[in-house]
C-alpha cells in the first residue's frame, strides 16, 4: 500500500487538533450538563477563576496507529504515524464586569517526529504539513462555567493544503479547551455528563458525550476521570489502487477515549490529559461481487502536559 498521498495523514491531524480545540461547536446550541452524582462530603460550586494577564502553556503529544480490515480479508498490519507534538499558549486578555472572560490562544510550536515503522513519505508529509499550524490563533469569550459565548479563529499565512481543509472544518467546531462545569455544588466523587452535537463534514451531525468524575482537588487544580464517546458519519477516505470512478461511501463512525486529567480553574486552558482513544470508521465500496464493507481503526495515545 502506497502512503505517498497526504490523505492518510489528514484524519490524524484532525484527531490531534481535537485535543487542544474541543469539538463542541460554538455555532450549535451550547453543551448540556447533567449531574449523575453530587459526590460526598463538603460540596461547593466549581467555577473558573481567571485573572487578566495570566498565561498557560500546554503541549499535546499524540502517537497514532491505523488498521484497515475488509470483509472476507485479513486485516492489514497496524500502521504507525509520526508522533505529533503541538504547543499551545493561552492568555486571559480581559475579565468583564459581567463575568465574561476573553481568552486568546495560539499554536506556538508544531512538529512531527519519526517513530519506528513509519514510511519515509509519511514522515516527509507530516514534517511539511504540521509546522504550518504555527501561528494559528483563536479568541474565545466564555463565562465562569466554561460555556462559550463567542469564538473566532484566525489563520496564519502559508498553511499547507493538507492542514488548510482541517482548519476550515475546525472553525465550525471552535470552543475552549476546558470542560463545562456543573451548575450545582459538587464534592469529591461527583459525576456529570456533557452532551453536544457538532456539524461535521458534508453537513452530517456528530453526537458527543463526555463523562467526568471529580476524583480530587489540590488548590485550584481539579483532578478528573474522563470518558469521551462519539457517534456520527465517517470522514471521506480513499483506498489506494481503486479506479477514479469507484467511490468509497462513508458510513457510521464511533469513537471512545478513556483516561485521567486535570483542570486548573485559575489558568486559561490549563489542561492535562492522559488518554487512550479508539476511533472506528466504517465504509462501503462497490465490487464485481457486490458492495463490500471495510473499516479503518485509529488508536491513539494522547498526553497533554503543562509547561
N, C-alpha and C positions, 0 to 999 in steps of 0.2 A: 504494500500500500504506500503510495507516494504521499508525503505530507508537505509538499512544497507550497501548497496553497495556504494562505493565512486563514481560510475559513475554519480550520481546525483549532486555531488559537482564539478566535472570537468568543466562543462560549466561556472560555477561561477568563478572558478579560472582563466579561460581564459578571461572572461569579466573583472575581476579585473586587470589582467596583462596588458590588452589593454589600461588601463587608464594611466599607467606610462611608458609603452613602446608602442608608437603609432603603428598602424597596417601597415603603408606603408613599403613595403619590400625593403630592401637595394639591393636585387639581381634583382629586377624588375626595369623597367625604372623609373626615378625619377618622383615625382608627377608633374602634370601640374597645373600651377597657372594662372587663368584668371580673369581679373578685370571686375566687373559688374558696379562699380561706383567709381570714384576717390574721392568722397566726396566734401566738400565745404571749403571755407576759405583757410588758408595757407596750402600748401602741401609740403611734403618732403619725401625722400626715408626712409622706415623703414629698419633698419639693426641691427643685433645683435652686441653688443659692449663688447665682453668678454675680460678680462684681466687674465693673468696667475695667478693661485693660488686662484682665487675666488671660493667660495663654496656655495651651497644652499642645503637646506633640505626640502623635501615636504612629507606630509602624505596623503595617499589615504584612504578614508573610503567609503565602499560600502555596502549598505543594499539592498538585492535582494529577490524577491519572484518568485515562479514558479507556473503556472497553466497549467493543461492538459485538453484538450477538444477533444472529438471524435465525428464523425458523428453519429447522432441519439441518443447521450447520453448527459446528463447534464455535464457541466464542473466540475471537481473535485475542492474541496475547495482550495483556494490560499494557497500555502505552503511557509513559510518564510525560509530563510537560515541564517546561522550565519553572524554577522557583521564582515566583513573583514577589517583589519587595516594594511596597509603596508607603511613603511617609507623608502624613497629613498634619498641618499645623492649623489650629483653630484659635480665634481670639474673640473675646467679648468686646464688641465695638460700642454698644450702648445698652444701658438698662433704663427703660422708660418708667415714668411715674405710674403708668398703668400696669406695670409688671411685665410688659412685653420686652423681650431681650433680643438684640440683634447680634448674631454670631457670624463671623466671616471665616471661611475655611479655604485652604489652598493645598494642592499637592506640591510639596517642596522637593520631592525626590521620588523617582520611579525607575526600577531596574529589573532585569531578569538574569538569573544565574543558572548555569548549566547543572544538570543532575545526570546521573548515570542512566543511559538508555535513551536519552532524548536525541532525535536525529539532528544533524548539524543545521539543516534548512529551517527546522522549527526554532532552534536557538537563535539563528540569524534573524528570523522574522520577529521574534519576541524582543530582541535587543534593539531592533529598529523601531518597533511599534510602542513598546511600553514607555520609553523615556519621553515620548511626545505628550504624555499625560502631565508632565511637569508644567506648572503654571495654571492648571485647571483650578478655577475659583468658584465659590458659591457664597451666597448670603442668605441667611435664614432668620426669620423673626418667629419667636416661639414664646409660649407662656411658661410659667413655673412648673407645670406638669409635663412639659416636653411636647406639647401639641404645636404643630407648625401653622402659623398664620399667613406667612408669605415665604416664597422660596424663589431665588434667581440663580442662574448658573451662567458664568462667563467662560468662553472657550479661549484657550491660548492659541496663538497663531502657530501654524506648522503641524497641526495634528495629522498623523498618518491616516490613510484611508481606512486601515483596519480599526483604528480607535475612534474615528470620527462618527461612524454609524452607532457605535456603542454609546458615545456621549450624547448623540441625538436622542437615543432611547432613554438614557438616564435623566434627561431634562424633565421628562414627564413623570419621573419617579423620585424626584429630589426631595429629601426631607433630612432631618437631623440624624446624626449617627448616635442617637441616645434613645432610651426607651421611654414611652409614655408611662406616667406614674398613675397609680390609682387615686381616686378622689377620697376614699375612705382612709382613716387612720389604720395602720397595719403594724404588726410586730414580727419578730423572728418566726419563720415558718410560714409566713403568708404566701399565698399563690394567687396570681392573676393572669388572665389571658388578654392578649391584644390581637384583635382580628381586623383585617382590612383587605381591600381589593386594590389591584393595580392594573392599569391599562398596559397590556403587553403588545408586542409587535403584531401587526395585522389586525388591530382592533379587538383582539381577544382579551379576556379578563383572567387574572390570576387571583386565587384565594389564598390568603396567608393567615396563619395563626402562630403567635409567639406565646409560649407559656413561661412565666418567670416564677422562680421560687426564691424568696428572700431568706438567705441562709446565714447571714451575719452582717455585722457592721463594725467599722473601725473609723471613728470620727465621721467625716463626710463621705467615706467610701462604703457603698452598699455592695455586698457580696451576693452572687446570684447563681442559681442553676437555670439553664436555658434549654428549651426545646423549640425549634422553629420548623414548621411544616408548611408546604405549599402545594397547590394543585392548579393546573392550567393546561395550556397547549404548548407543545414542544416548539422551540425556535426552528427556523429553516436549517436544513442540513443537506450536504451533497456527498453522495458516495463516490469515491474515485472510480473511474473506469466506466461509468454509466454514459450512454449516449445523451447528447444535449436535449433530445426530445423526450427523454424519460424523466419524469418529475417525481421527486420524493415528497410524499404528503405527510406533513406533521400531524401527529395525533396527540394523545394525552401525555402529560408530564407530571411528575410528582417529585418532591424532594423532602429530605429531613436532615436537620442539623441538631446535634446534641453536644452539650458541654457545660463549661462554667465560665463565669466572667465577673466583672465588677463595673460599677459606675461611680465616679467621683462627682457628687452633687454640687460641688463648688467650682468645678473646672469645666470649660466647654469641651464637649466631645471626648472627655477623659474616660475612655472605654478600654477595658481589657477583655479579651476573649481567648478561649482555648477550646476549639470546636472541631468535631469530626462531622463531615457532611457527605451525603449521597444524593445525587440527582439522577433520575431515570427518565429519559426522553424516548417516546415511542413513535415509530414511523411506519408508513406503508409504501411499498414500491411495486409497480406492475411488472410482471414477468411473463414469459410464454406459458408458464404453468398456472398462472393466476396471480392475484395480489398476495404479496408476502409481507410479513411484518418483521421489523428489526428494532432493536433498542440500542441506545447509546447511554452508557452509565458513566457518570463522572463521580469520582471520590476525591475529597479534598480534606486536607488538614489545615485549619486556619488558626493562626496565632496573631493576636493584636496585643502589642505591648506599649507602654508609655515610656517615652524617652526623658 
